[in-house]
Amino acid sequence: MINNKKKSVLSEQNAIMKFLIVLSSIFIVQFSHFKLLLLYYPVTIIYLMFSKDIFLHFFKGLLRFTPFFVVYFLFGIFFKIDFLSQVEFIIRISFYLLLSFYLIVTTSLDRFLSDFLFMQKNIYLHNFQLFIVHTLYFIPVFFQEFRKGSLQIKQSKFSFSKIISLIENSLQKCLLEIHKVDLMTNIPYNQKSKFKIFYSSNIILSIYFLIIIGIRFLSLL
């Protein structure tokens, strides 16, 4: 989850509604013909143009996946997999990545906690919520601290003891941040956000999902 300084219309959408519709869309696309995916893709791109930051993170994600795509094509050549089948697989993966970045970029931590505040009523759901928030919060902090320490190690003589010490220090700094997470998750229940389907942001999300369903329904006729 990425907190953007400039919030788009998509950032104001209800997080629960967004997660459910994205999961449903992935399910529909997964069991749709490739030709339909070629229709879903431009529709989704037009919809996501409300937040250009999504595409920035999406292209960065594709660059990181480039080695995987190259290896996949090489294996395809070696095992004589149909080229069009490989292209279809890559396009499907990229579509799922696009929807994933849509969720990550447009769902702030505050919005997530506010919309999922009902979990605090149940101890098991609340613990599950804490697990998700802690994971989303600590992984970036850990890697950030690890990168800082690794730059110092590169300037000195390499040793495994320094690596172990770096990991320990990074974990300790992450644990020092735990109070911030606890403060964010202990939101009074009366401060939860109110779900309104007729907010413009939620209407846009609903229209997008109806178009996805409509394309799938027309293909069955």
Backbone as a chain_set.jsonl record, in Angstrom:
{"seq": "MINNKKKSVLSEQNAIMKFLIVLSSIFIVQFSHFKLLLLYYPVTIIYLMFSKDIFLHFFKGLLRFTPFFVVYFLFGIFFKIDFLSQVEFIIRISFYLLLSFYLIVTTSLDRFLSDFLFMQKNIYLHNFQLFIVHTLYFIPVFFQEFRKGSLQIKQSKFSFSKIISLIENSLQKCLLEIHKVDLMTNIPYNQKSKFKIFYSSNIILSIYFLIIIGIRFLSLL", "coords": {"N": [[0.837, -1.195, 0.0], [0.597, 2.118, -0.913], [1.165, 5.372, 0.035], [0.055, 8.157, -1.465], [0.819, 11.573, -2.219], [-0.86, 13.109, -3.77], [-4.117, 12.453, -3.993], [-6.172, 10.355, -5.9], [-9.336, 9.902, -7.633], [-9.798, 7.186, -7.511], [-8.57, 6.482, -5.167], [-10.355, 7.138, -3.229], [-12.232, 5.21, -3.149], [-14.233, 2.604, -1.656], [-12.498, 0.284, 0.267], [-13.126, -2.421, 0.782], [-15.126, -3.024, -1.117], [-13.593, -2.581, -3.391], [-11.582, -4.585, -3.233], [-13.142, -6.914, -3.391], [-14.338, -6.669, -5.932], [-12.107, -6.608, -7.614], [-11.023, -9.167, -7.13], [-13.158, -10.696, -8.099], [-13.118, -9.88, -10.77], [-10.638, -10.867, -11.599], [-11.153, -13.584, -11.373], [-13.16, -13.879, -13.328], [-11.752, -13.149, -15.651], [-9.779, -15.103, -15.684], [-11.132, -17.393, -16.461], [-11.971, -16.777, -18.956], [-11.971, -16.476, -22.554], [-9.037, -15.843, -24.521], [-9.396, -13.826, -26.437], [-11.361, -12.268, -25.258], [-9.932, -11.229, -23.154], [-8.364, -9.41, -24.469], [-10.18, -7.45, -24.819], [-10.875, -6.785, -22.203], [-8.512, -5.664, -21.277], [-7.947, -3.029, -22.561], [-10.243, -1.698, -21.608], [-9.813, -1.752, -18.853], [-7.444, -0.264, -18.701], [-8.324, 2.266, -19.557], [-10.087, 2.82, -17.475], [-8.301, 2.946, -15.293], [-6.945, 5.246, -15.823], [-7.635, 7.344, -14.29], [-5.845, 7.472, -12.264], [-2.661, 8.072, -12.716], [-0.369, 7.266, -11.467], [-0.506, 4.566, -11.037], [0.25, 3.314, -13.439], [2.919, 4.017, -13.586], [4.102, 2.563, -11.455], [3.33, 0.079, -12.345], [4.776, -0.315, -14.763], [7.342, -0.317, -13.72], [7.157, -2.626, -12.227], [6.834, -4.504, -14.29], [9.348, -4.349, -15.471], [10.901, -5.526, -13.499], [9.963, -8.081, -13.662], [10.902, -8.863, -16.064], [13.246, -10.623, -16.381], [12.059, -13.067, -15.607], [10.128, -13.385, -17.628], [11.788, -13.624, -19.869], [13.188, -16.003, -19.286], [11.018, -17.709, -19.249], [10.174, -17.666, -21.945], [12.453, -18.79, -23.103], [12.402, -21.367, -22.022], [10.06, -22.129, -23.229], [10.821, -22.276, -25.901], [12.683, -24.319, -25.709], [11.135, -26.508, -24.82], [9.345, -26.597, -26.822], [6.888, -25.155, -26.76], [3.844, -23.72, -27.815], [4.07, -20.582, -29.375], [2.081, -18.554, -29.347], [0.574, -19.351, -27.166], [2.369, -18.863, -25.133], [2.561, -16.071, -25.309], [-0.055, -15.383, -24.634], [-0.106, -16.242, -21.955], [1.79, -14.494, -20.789], [0.533, -12.019, -21.198], [-1.758, -12.353, -19.663], [-0.6, -12.584, -17.089], [0.535, -10.028, -16.886], [-1.803, -8.535, -16.852], [-2.964, -9.285, -14.423], [-1.007, -8.279, -12.748], [-1.337, -5.569, -13.23], [-3.883, -5.071, -12.099], [-3.226, -5.707, -9.49], [-1.38, -3.705, -8.786], [-3.098, -1.598, -8.967], [-4.698, -1.997, -6.695], [-2.73, -1.772, -4.691], [-1.559, 0.799, -5.04], [-3.726, 2.581, -4.891], [-4.92, 2.167, -2.449], [-4.648, 3.325, 0.596], [-2.995, 2.921, 3.792], [-4.411, 4.003, 5.932], [-6.975, 4.177, 4.847], [-7.528, 1.495, 4.394], [-7.563, 0.498, 7.045], [-9.674, 1.964, 8.086], [-11.924, 1.187, 6.54], [-12.01, -1.517, 7.052], [-12.639, -1.666, 9.681], [-14.562, -3.011, 11.117], [-13.512, -5.409, 11.81], [-12.384, -5.229, 14.291], [-14.236, -5.933, 16.152], [-14.229, -8.633, 16.421], [-12.009, -10.909, 17.86], [-10.401, -12.73, 16.473], [-10.581, -11.896, 13.784], [-9.551, -9.376, 14.131], [-6.92, -9.916, 14.907], [-6.048, -11.081, 12.563], [-6.222, -8.889, 10.885], [-4.26, -7.272, 12.075], [-2.022, -8.828, 11.504], [-1.89, -8.607, 8.696], [-1.514, -5.824, 8.394], [0.868, -5.389, 9.858], [2.629, -6.918, 8.332], [2.518, -5.624, 5.798], [3.521, -3.2, 6.564], [6.046, -3.608, 7.798], [7.727, -5.037, 6.018], [8.587, -3.268, 3.823], [9.975, -1.393, 5.439], [11.961, -2.952, 6.602], [13.511, -3.777, 4.346], [14.353, -1.306, 3.494], [15.995, -0.44, 5.604], [17.831, -2.493, 5.437], [19.018, -2.053, 2.945], [20.308, 0.375, 3.412], [22.223, -0.398, 5.314], [23.628, -2.293, 3.818], [24.971, -0.793, 1.94], [26.963, 0.347, 3.463], [28.411, -1.916, 4.154], [29.441, -2.696, 1.689], [31.424, -0.852, 1.334], [33.362, -1.673, 3.019], [35.351, -4.523, 4.17], [34.081, -7.657, 3.171], [32.088, -9.919, 5.117], [30.496, -12.769, 6.607], [29.564, -12.458, 9.164], [29.062, -9.751, 9.354], [26.892, -9.522, 7.671], [24.95, -11.017, 9.057], [24.8, -9.466, 11.357], [23.822, -7.126, 10.22], [21.251, -7.922, 9.386], [20.114, -8.456, 11.898], [20.187, -5.885, 13.09], [18.514, -4.499, 11.319], [16.08, -5.794, 11.748], [15.666, -5.135, 14.437], [15.319, -2.358, 14.286], [12.988, -2.309, 12.853], [11.22, -3.437, 14.681], [11.149, -1.444, 16.553], [9.414, 0.285, 15.41], [6.924, -0.687, 15.848], [5.04, 0.394, 17.559], [3.896, 2.463, 16.158], [2.304, 1.169, 14.302], [0.484, -0.078, 16.004], [-0.815, 2.159, 17.066], [-2.103, 3.094, 14.794], [-3.867, 1.032, 14.227], [-5.571, 0.953, 16.38], [-8.117, 2.369, 16.133], [-10.92, 4.27, 17.127], [-14.14, 2.746, 17.126], [-16.304, 4.262, 16.366], [-15.304, 5.992, 14.545], [-15.175, 4.913, 12.09], [-15.217, 4.654, 8.509], [-18.0, 5.548, 6.473], [-19.844, 3.534, 4.344], [-20.883, 4.328, 1.16], [-22.592, 3.7, -1.623], [-23.236, 5.42, -3.628], [-21.288, 7.332, -3.869], [-19.177, 9.16, -6.075], [-16.717, 7.959, -6.701], [-17.133, 5.258, -6.025], [-19.199, 4.681, -7.745], [-17.928, 4.82, -10.226], [-16.249, 2.605, -9.978], [-18.18, 0.585, -9.842], [-19.351, 0.8, -12.379], [-17.2, 0.042, -13.985], [-16.947, -2.679, -13.226], [-19.426, -3.659, -14.039], [-19.156, -3.395, -16.796], [-17.137, -5.28, -17.289], [-18.487, -7.623, -16.534], [-20.556, -7.443, -18.381], [-19.235, -7.75, -20.862], [-18.374, -10.376, -20.603], [-20.856, -11.671, -20.385], [-22.088, -11.112, -22.873], [-20.422, -12.567, -24.501], [-21.27, -15.117, -24.103], [-23.63, -15.36, -25.381]], "CA": [[0.0, 0.0, 0.0], [1.444, 3.286, -1.107], [0.487, 6.621, 0.347], [0.372, 9.204, -2.435], [0.512, 12.936, -1.791], [-2.024, 13.514, -4.538], [-5.086, 11.368, -4.008], [-7.027, 10.316, -7.074], [-10.707, 9.44, -7.384], [-9.731, 5.765, -7.195], [-8.122, 6.341, -3.781], [-11.489, 7.383, -2.355], [-13.154, 4.08, -3.228], [-14.301, 1.731, -0.503], [-11.475, -0.748, 0.117], [-13.761, -3.746, 0.745], [-15.759, -3.132, -2.426], [-12.521, -2.648, -4.368], [-10.964, -5.9, -3.152], [-14.082, -7.931, -3.871], [-14.528, -6.524, -7.376], [-10.86, -7.016, -8.272], [-10.966, -10.633, -7.055], [-14.172, -11.209, -9.022], [-12.648, -9.613, -12.131], [-9.558, -11.827, -11.874], [-11.813, -14.879, -11.561], [-13.838, -13.846, -14.628], [-10.73, -13.125, -16.698], [-9.074, -16.378, -15.675], [-11.932, -18.404, -17.163], [-12.447, -16.196, -20.213], [-11.133, -16.715, -23.728], [-7.988, -14.837, -24.706], [-9.948, -12.708, -27.2], [-12.065, -11.396, -24.312], [-8.903, -10.527, -22.39], [-7.942, -8.281, -25.301], [-11.188, -6.405, -24.591], [-10.774, -6.374, -20.797], [-7.292, -4.882, -21.055], [-8.129, -1.588, -22.834], [-11.281, -1.167, -20.71], [-9.16, -1.551, -17.556], [-6.488, 0.842, -18.843], [-9.113, 3.51, -19.58], [-10.602, 3.006, -16.113], [-7.202, 3.285, -14.387], [-6.354, 6.535, -16.195], [-7.935, 8.304, -13.22], [-4.648, 7.529, -11.415], [-1.515, 7.779, -13.573], [0.687, 6.642, -10.661], [-0.627, 3.113, -11.183], [1.02, 2.887, -14.604], [4.333, 4.183, -13.254], [4.482, 1.397, -10.661], [3.097, -1.107, -13.175], [5.905, -0.469, -15.684], [8.49, -0.706, -12.901], [6.946, -4.033, -11.907], [7.105, -5.289, -15.492], [10.804, -4.407, -15.65], [11.428, -6.511, -12.543], [9.533, -9.402, -14.111], [11.501, -9.144, -17.367], [14.039, -11.863, -16.373], [11.144, -14.218, -15.575], [9.53, -13.518, -18.96], [12.827, -14.113, -20.777], [13.404, -17.422, -18.967], [9.807, -18.435, -19.664], [10.227, -17.824, -23.408], [13.531, -19.729, -23.409], [11.873, -22.697, -21.729], [9.061, -22.406, -24.255], [11.546, -22.698, -27.102], [13.326, -25.608, -25.427], [10.114, -27.564, -24.726], [8.502, -26.461, -28.008], [5.556, -24.668, -26.402], [3.303, -22.823, -28.836], [4.432, -19.192, -29.091], [0.877, -17.791, -29.012], [0.214, -19.733, -25.79], [3.292, -18.132, -24.261], [2.162, -14.665, -25.332], [-1.295, -15.301, -23.859], [0.255, -16.369, -20.539], [2.464, -13.259, -20.377], [-0.466, -10.945, -21.166], [-2.603, -12.603, -18.481], [0.191, -12.229, -15.913], [0.647, -8.568, -16.838], [-3.115, -7.999, -16.478], [-3.1, -9.497, -12.977], [-0.096, -7.317, -12.122], [-1.954, -4.244, -13.343], [-4.927, -5.001, -11.073], [-2.561, -5.735, -8.182], [-0.852, -2.365, -8.529], [-4.287, -0.751, -8.748], [-5.047, -2.138, -5.282], [-1.641, -1.298, -3.834], [-1.325, 2.237, -5.184], [-4.91, 3.401, -4.569], [-5.457, 1.834, -1.12], [-3.737, 3.75, 1.655], [-3.118, 2.156, 5.034], [-5.497, 4.612, 6.712], [-8.246, 3.794, 4.219], [-7.692, 0.069, 4.654], [-7.949, 0.315, 8.449], [-10.977, 2.579, 8.301], [-12.973, 0.396, 5.898], [-12.031, -2.851, 7.651], [-12.672, -1.46, 11.124], [-15.481, -3.97, 11.727], [-12.732, -6.56, 12.276], [-12.022, -5.051, 15.688], [-15.27, -6.525, 17.004], [-13.911, -10.047, 16.582], [-10.602, -11.018, 18.214], [-9.682, -13.464, 15.428], [-10.49, -11.018, 12.617], [-8.665, -8.267, 14.483], [-5.55, -10.434, 14.847], [-5.745, -11.254, 11.145], [-5.99, -7.54, 10.379], [-2.945, -6.864, 12.567], [-1.017, -9.576, 10.756], [-1.782, -8.007, 7.36], [-0.952, -4.476, 8.515], [2.269, -5.517, 10.272], [3.388, -7.432, 7.192], [2.608, -4.567, 4.798], [4.275, -2.067, 7.102], [7.405, -3.931, 8.178], [8.564, -5.519, 4.908], [9.309, -2.143, 3.193], [10.891, -0.785, 6.406], [13.105, -3.857, 6.741], [14.359, -3.704, 3.155], [14.947, 0.024, 3.457], [17.104, -0.46, 6.551], [18.831, -3.441, 4.948], [19.755, -1.396, 1.853], [21.204, 1.376, 3.998], [23.35, -1.106, 5.918], [24.405, -3.007, 2.799], [25.861, 0.183, 1.302], [28.119, 0.501, 4.343], [29.19, -3.156, 4.072], [30.147, -2.695, 0.409], [32.594, 0.02, 1.45], [34.34, -2.332, 3.886], [35.639, -5.913, 3.828], [32.892, -8.506, 3.307], [32.133, -11.067, 6.022], [29.16, -13.255, 6.924], [29.163, -11.915, 10.478], [28.499, -8.423, 9.112], [25.564, -9.73, 7.091], [24.07, -11.437, 10.154], [24.629, -8.278, 12.204], [22.968, -6.204, 9.462], [19.88, -8.441, 9.468], [19.659, -8.251, 13.282], [19.955, -4.447, 13.283], [17.341, -4.127, 10.523], [14.908, -6.315, 12.45], [15.477, -4.358, 15.66], [14.771, -1.053, 13.917], [11.598, -2.547, 12.464], [10.447, -3.674, 15.9], [10.968, -0.154, 17.22], [8.335, 0.984, 14.731], [5.671, -1.406, 16.062], [4.072, 1.246, 18.259], [3.184, 3.257, 15.153], [1.269, 0.3, 13.746], [-0.544, -0.266, 17.028], [-1.594, 3.396, 17.147], [-2.935, 3.189, 13.596], [-4.908, 0.003, 14.227], [-6.501, 1.197, 17.483], [-9.011, 3.466, 15.765], [-12.239, 4.087, 17.732], [-15.078, 2.169, 16.174], [-17.234, 5.284, 15.871], [-14.635, 6.797, 13.528], [-15.072, 4.141, 10.86], [-15.758, 5.32, 7.328], [-19.336, 5.085, 6.097], [-19.889, 3.062, 2.972], [-21.962, 4.889, 0.361], [-22.447, 3.202, -2.987], [-23.477, 6.492, -4.591], [-20.133, 8.201, -4.034], [-18.74, 9.121, -7.472], [-15.616, 7.0, -6.834], [-17.697, 3.911, -5.999], [-20.004, 4.522, -8.97], [-16.965, 4.521, -11.288], [-15.837, 1.211, -9.77], [-19.329, -0.256, -10.192], [-19.489, 0.824, -13.84], [-16.113, -0.795, -14.52], [-17.272, -4.089, -12.99], [-20.568, -3.991, -14.9], [-18.637, -3.554, -18.162], [-16.441, -6.575, -17.304], [-19.536, -8.661, -16.532], [-21.288, -7.321, -19.642], [-18.438, -8.361, -21.932], [-18.418, -11.821, -20.402], [-22.207, -12.135, -20.647], [-22.315, -11.045, -24.317], [-19.657, -13.639, -25.162], [-21.993, -16.395, -23.924], [-24.832, -15.367, -26.22]], "C": [[0.869, 1.241, 0.0], [0.622, 4.538, -0.829], [0.949, 7.702, -0.622], [-0.005, 10.565, -1.882], [-0.743, 13.437, -2.485], [-2.987, 12.335, -4.635], [-5.968, 11.474, -5.245], [-8.422, 9.878, -6.669], [-10.696, 7.979, -6.951], [-9.293, 5.525, -5.753], [-9.258, 6.521, -2.782], [-12.491, 6.23, -2.353], [-13.105, 3.246, -1.963], [-13.364, 0.537, -0.711], [-12.084, -2.153, 0.005], [-14.374, -4.001, -0.622], [-14.7, -3.31, -3.514], [-11.885, -4.036, -4.401], [-11.873, -6.973, -3.728], [-14.249, -7.878, -5.389], [-13.269, -6.938, -8.135], [-10.721, -8.537, -8.262], [-11.96, -11.273, -8.023], [-13.729, -11.022, -10.476], [-11.545, -10.588, -12.532], [-10.146, -13.209, -12.151], [-12.471, -14.958, -12.937], [-12.825, -13.926, -15.764], [-10.028, -14.47, -16.817], [-9.806, -17.442, -16.497], [-12.567, -17.851, -18.44], [-11.469, -16.51, -21.329], [-10.159, -15.555, -23.895], [-8.497, -13.61, -25.475], [-10.701, -11.729, -26.302], [-11.073, -10.599, -23.469], [-8.415, -9.299, -23.153], [-8.962, -7.143, -25.257], [-11.114, -5.877, -23.155], [-9.605, -5.41, -20.583], [-7.484, -3.389, -21.357], [-9.18, -0.941, -21.942], [-10.652, -0.837, -19.348], [-8.188, -0.385, -17.609], [-7.21, 2.189, -18.837], [-9.625, 3.845, -18.181], [-9.503, 3.504, -15.173], [-6.53, 4.606, -14.732], [-6.708, 7.642, -15.197], [-6.736, 8.465, -12.281], [-3.432, 7.107, -12.249], [-0.37, 7.114, -12.799], [0.662, 5.133, -10.782], [0.256, 2.618, -12.309], [2.522, 3.011, -14.363], [4.84, 2.971, -12.479], [4.319, 0.105, -11.465], [4.284, -1.359, -14.107], [7.182, -0.848, -14.924], [8.395, -2.186, -12.529], [7.239, -4.937, -13.094], [8.609, -5.424, -15.741], [11.423, -5.438, -14.714], [11.073, -7.928, -12.954], [10.166, -9.788, -15.454], [12.37, -10.404, -17.38], [13.167, -13.115, -16.364], [10.535, -14.459, -16.949], [10.535, -14.093, -19.959], [13.066, -15.61, -20.562], [12.216, -18.255, -19.424], [9.807, -18.682, -21.175], [11.325, -18.81, -23.818], [13.105, -21.171, -23.143], [10.836, -23.106, -22.767], [9.696, -22.891, -25.544], [12.129, -24.097, -26.913], [12.311, -26.747, -25.422], [9.074, -27.478, -25.853], [7.046, -26.138, -27.656], [5.104, -23.664, -27.454], [3.555, -21.367, -28.443], [3.218, -18.365, -28.673], [0.399, -18.11, -27.593], [1.108, -19.014, -24.786], [2.901, -16.653, -24.167], [0.893, -14.457, -24.495], [-0.998, -15.349, -22.366], [0.868, -15.073, -20.014], [1.46, -12.111, -20.254], [-1.391, -11.11, -19.963], [-1.872, -12.21, -17.196], [0.289, -10.712, -15.77], [-0.676, -7.921, -16.439], [-3.349, -8.14, -14.975], [-2.188, -8.542, -12.2], [-0.695, -5.918, -12.124], [-3.037, -4.058, -12.281], [-4.324, -4.984, -9.671], [-2.013, -4.362, -7.818], [-1.986, -1.355, -8.336], [-4.686, -0.796, -7.278], [-3.996, -1.494, -4.387], [-1.523, 0.219, -3.851], [-2.501, 3.063, -4.675], [-5.516, 3.088, -3.208], [-4.434, 2.205, -0.062], [-3.977, 2.919, 2.906], [-4.261, 2.684, 5.888], [-6.863, 4.198, 6.168], [-8.553, 2.319, 4.491], [-8.189, -0.172, 6.075], [-9.347, 0.847, 8.714], [-12.109, 1.728, 7.741], [-13.105, -1.007, 6.494], [-12.109, -2.785, 9.178], [-13.591, -2.442, 11.84], [-14.744, -5.187, 12.279], [-12.378, -6.456, 13.754], [-13.044, -5.661, 16.639], [-14.992, -7.992, 17.302], [-12.414, -10.204, 16.791], [-9.798, -11.709, 17.117], [-9.511, -12.617, 14.169], [-9.532, -9.864, 12.878], [-7.202, -8.704, 14.431], [-5.109, -10.642, 13.401], [-5.445, -9.904, 10.504], [-4.617, -7.03, 10.809], [-1.819, -7.551, 11.798], [-0.791, -8.952, 9.378], [-1.081, -6.654, 7.442], [0.523, -4.532, 8.893], [3.131, -5.965, 9.106], [3.606, -6.343, 6.147], [3.488, -3.416, 5.259], [5.754, -2.405, 7.288], [8.288, -4.377, 7.031], [9.284, -4.357, 4.209], [10.325, -1.507, 4.139], [12.146, -1.643, 6.55], [14.06, -3.739, 5.558], [15.034, -2.341, 3.024], [16.159, 0.099, 4.389], [18.224, -1.377, 6.066], [19.664, -2.822, 3.83], [20.759, -0.378, 2.399], [22.45, 0.703, 4.577], [24.233, -1.788, 4.893], [25.357, -2.06, 2.067], [27.122, 0.399, 2.137], [29.024, -0.727, 4.28], [30.019, -3.192, 2.789], [31.428, -1.866, 0.472], [33.678, -0.586, 2.324], [34.55, -3.777, 3.432], [34.44, -6.792, 4.122], [33.137, -9.631, 4.303], [30.704, -11.467, 6.351], [28.667, -12.709, 8.257], [28.55, -10.529, 10.323], [27.089, -8.517, 8.52], [24.552, -10.096, 8.171], [23.774, -10.257, 11.072], [23.704, -7.264, 11.533], [21.506, -6.63, 9.542], [19.3, -8.197, 10.861], [19.33, -6.784, 13.543], [18.709, -3.976, 12.523], [16.059, -4.581, 11.205], [14.614, -5.518, 13.713], [14.864, -2.995, 15.369], [13.305, -1.179, 13.484], [10.711, -2.718, 13.689], [10.205, -2.389, 16.685], [9.803, 0.643, 16.63], [6.962, 0.382, 15.046], [4.614, -0.546, 16.748], [3.277, 2.109, 17.292], [2.038, 2.454, 14.544], [0.137, 0.126, 14.745], [-1.422, 0.979, 17.177], [-2.551, 3.526, 15.977], [-4.091, 2.196, 13.628], [-5.918, 0.202, 15.344], [-7.355, 2.429, 17.211], [-10.356, 3.248, 16.455], [-13.26, 3.641, 16.708], [-16.043, 3.213, 15.609], [-16.6, 6.191, 14.822], [-14.5, 6.054, 12.202], [-15.709, 4.915, 9.704], [-17.109, 4.725, 6.975], [-19.358, 4.725, 4.617], [-21.113, 3.645, 2.275], [-21.72, 4.528, -1.096], [-22.549, 4.327, -4.001], [-22.396, 7.575, -4.57], [-19.639, 8.058, -5.468], [-17.639, 8.092, -7.685], [-16.133, 5.565, -6.868], [-18.57, 3.641, -7.225], [-19.093, 4.157, -10.141], [-16.513, 3.071, -11.202], [-16.944, 0.251, -10.18], [-19.522, -0.339, -11.701], [-18.431, -0.055, -14.493], [-16.461, -2.282, -14.391], [-18.442, -4.536, -13.862], [-20.134, -4.185, -16.351], [-17.928, -4.903, -18.309], [-17.454, -7.715, -17.362], [-20.285, -8.653, -17.864], [-20.551, -7.96, -20.797], [-18.49, -9.878, -21.831], [-19.795, -12.393, -20.751], [-22.498, -12.158, -22.153], [-21.559, -12.152, -25.055], [-20.347, -14.991, -25.06], [-23.22, -16.49, -24.8], [-24.569, -16.007, -27.571]], "O": [[1.77, 1.383, 0.826], [-0.46, 4.733, -1.382], [2.11, 8.111, -0.594], [-1.002, 10.712, -1.174], [-1.583, 14.101, -1.878], [-2.691, 11.336, -5.291], [-6.448, 12.555, -5.589], [-8.667, 9.529, -5.514], [-11.502, 7.577, -6.111], [-9.606, 4.483, -5.177], [-9.147, 6.109, -1.627], [-13.489, 6.275, -1.634], [-12.081, 3.181, -1.282], [-13.428, -0.138, -1.738], [-11.609, -2.976, -0.777], [-14.169, -5.06, -1.217], [-14.885, -4.093, -4.446], [-11.673, -4.598, -5.475], [-11.42, -7.843, -4.471], [-14.296, -8.915, -6.051], [-13.365, -7.559, -9.194], [-10.344, -9.132, -9.272], [-11.647, -12.264, -8.683], [-13.94, -11.901, -11.312], [-11.517, -11.076, -13.661], [-9.694, -13.916, -13.051], [-12.36, -15.97, -13.63], [-13.013, -14.677, -16.721], [-9.72, -14.922, -17.92], [-9.18, -18.282, -17.143], [-13.562, -18.379, -18.937], [-10.291, -16.777, -21.087], [-10.427, -14.433, -23.464], [-8.079, -12.486, -25.197], [-10.69, -10.521, -26.539], [-11.328, -9.449, -23.112], [-8.091, -8.274, -22.553], [-8.648, -6.008, -25.614], [-11.269, -4.68, -22.916], [-9.703, -4.462, -19.804], [-7.211, -2.558, -20.491], [-9.042, 0.22, -21.557], [-10.921, 0.215, -18.768], [-8.113, 0.402, -16.666], [-6.763, 3.137, -18.191], [-9.6, 5.001, -17.757], [-9.745, 4.385, -14.349], [-5.636, 5.047, -14.011], [-6.151, 8.739, -15.251], [-6.623, 9.474, -11.585], [-3.206, 5.915, -12.46], [0.497, 6.475, -13.397], [1.699, 4.484, -10.644], [0.943, 1.608, -12.158], [3.305, 2.209, -14.871], [5.887, 2.414, -12.809], [5.079, -0.846, -11.284], [4.745, -2.493, -14.227], [8.004, -1.611, -15.429], [9.394, -2.905, -12.515], [7.822, -6.01, -12.934], [9.084, -6.477, -16.167], [12.361, -6.141, -15.09], [11.796, -8.871, -12.635], [9.984, -10.91, -15.927], [12.25, -11.2, -18.312], [13.485, -14.105, -17.024], [10.434, -15.603, -17.392], [10.189, -14.936, -20.787], [13.138, -16.383, -21.517], [12.381, -19.368, -19.923], [9.479, -19.779, -21.629], [11.151, -19.576, -24.767], [13.401, -22.075, -23.923], [10.741, -24.276, -23.139], [9.185, -23.797, -26.201], [12.083, -24.939, -27.81], [12.581, -27.825, -25.952], [8.066, -28.184, -25.843], [6.109, -26.749, -28.171], [5.899, -22.852, -27.926], [3.283, -20.969, -27.31], [3.31, -17.559, -27.747], [-0.119, -17.235, -26.899], [0.652, -18.606, -23.718], [2.909, -16.064, -23.086], [0.782, -13.485, -23.748], [-1.573, -14.582, -21.594], [0.516, -14.607, -18.931], [1.53, -11.322, -19.312], [-1.764, -10.129, -19.321], [-2.456, -11.576, -16.317], [0.144, -10.174, -14.672], [-0.686, -6.888, -15.771], [-3.869, -7.227, -14.332], [-2.552, -8.057, -11.128], [-0.578, -5.177, -11.148], [-3.104, -3.01, -11.637], [-4.849, -4.327, -8.772], [-2.16, -3.907, -6.684], [-1.829, -0.37, -7.614], [-4.979, 0.238, -6.679], [-4.322, -0.768, -3.449], [-1.402, 0.851, -2.801], [-2.302, 4.128, -4.09], [-6.529, 3.682, -2.841], [-3.463, 1.479, 0.151], [-5.026, 2.293, 3.061], [-4.996, 1.908, 6.499], [-7.786, 3.907, 6.929], [-9.692, 1.951, 4.779], [-9.12, -0.947, 6.29], [-10.113, 0.253, 9.474], [-13.141, 1.563, 8.391], [-14.177, -1.61, 6.448], [-11.703, -3.714, 9.875], [-13.426, -2.685, 13.035], [-15.28, -5.915, 13.114], [-12.103, -7.465, 14.402], [-12.743, -5.881, 17.812], [-15.457, -8.53, 18.306], [-11.623, -9.696, 15.996], [-8.657, -11.334, 16.851], [-8.442, -12.61, 13.557], [-8.802, -9.426, 11.989], [-6.343, -7.955, 13.966], [-3.951, -10.411, 13.054], [-4.534, -9.783, 9.686], [-3.894, -6.43, 10.013], [-0.799, -6.937, 11.483], [0.348, -8.787, 8.942], [-0.171, -6.367, 6.664], [1.34, -3.81, 8.321], [4.234, -5.455, 8.909], [4.722, -6.149, 5.664], [4.121, -2.74, 4.447], [6.621, -1.589, 6.974], [9.492, -4.125, 7.058], [10.496, -4.443, 4.012], [11.413, -1.122, 3.71], [13.259, -1.12, 6.613], [15.271, -3.616, 5.74], [16.147, -2.236, 2.508], [17.207, 0.628, 4.021], [19.406, -1.087, 6.252], [20.875, -3.036, 3.766], [21.891, -0.278, 1.925], [23.574, 1.159, 4.368], [25.45, -1.859, 5.068], [26.428, -2.476, 1.625], [28.208, 0.607, 1.597], [30.248, -0.608, 4.344], [31.158, -3.657, 2.793], [32.393, -2.141, -0.241], [34.796, -0.073, 2.37], [33.988, -4.201, 2.423], [33.842, -6.693, 5.193], [34.216, -10.223, 4.347], [29.805, -10.626, 6.375], [27.464, -12.523, 8.443], [27.635, -10.164, 11.061], [26.215, -7.706, 8.825], [23.443, -9.563, 8.206], [22.639, -10.07, 11.51], [22.897, -6.618, 12.202], [20.623, -5.795, 9.741], [18.148, -7.785, 10.999], [18.305, -6.477, 14.152], [17.945, -3.152, 13.025], [15.071, -3.848, 11.239], [13.454, -5.252, 14.029], [13.997, -2.527, 16.108], [12.494, -0.282, 13.715], [9.592, -2.208, 13.733], [9.204, -2.253, 17.388], [9.275, 1.556, 17.265], [5.946, 0.883, 14.564], [3.419, -0.746, 16.534], [2.126, 2.452, 17.56], [0.952, 2.979, 14.301], [-1.036, 0.176, 14.376], [-2.63, 0.868, 17.388], [-3.673, 4.007, 16.134], [-5.173, 2.483, 13.114], [-7.024, -0.331, 15.267], [-7.32, 3.404, 17.961], [-10.897, 2.145, 16.384], [-13.251, 4.098, 15.565], [-16.541, 3.058, 14.495], [-17.272, 7.061, 14.267], [-13.798, 6.507, 11.298], [-16.617, 5.721, 9.902], [-17.333, 3.529, 7.161], [-18.945, 5.506, 3.76], [-22.241, 3.48, 2.741], [-20.765, 4.994, -1.718], [-22.018, 4.219, -5.107], [-22.568, 8.626, -5.187], [-19.672, 6.961, -6.025], [-17.61, 7.421, -8.717], [-15.64, 4.745, -7.643], [-18.665, 2.504, -7.686], [-19.433, 3.295, -10.951], [-16.403, 2.386, -12.218], [-16.678, -0.78, -10.798], [-19.819, -1.405, -12.241], [-18.718, -0.799, -15.43], [-16.289, -3.048, -15.339], [-18.451, -5.659, -14.365], [-20.676, -5.036, -17.055], [-18.09, -5.589, -19.318], [-17.298, -8.656, -18.14], [-20.611, -9.707, -18.411], [-21.16, -8.638, -21.625], [-18.631, -10.577, -22.834], [-19.892, -13.469, -21.34], [-23.089, -13.116, -22.653], [-22.001, -12.619, -26.105], [-20.054, -15.904, -25.832], [-23.796, -17.567, -24.955], [-25.474, -16.094, -28.4]]}, "num_chains": 1, "name": "protein.A"}
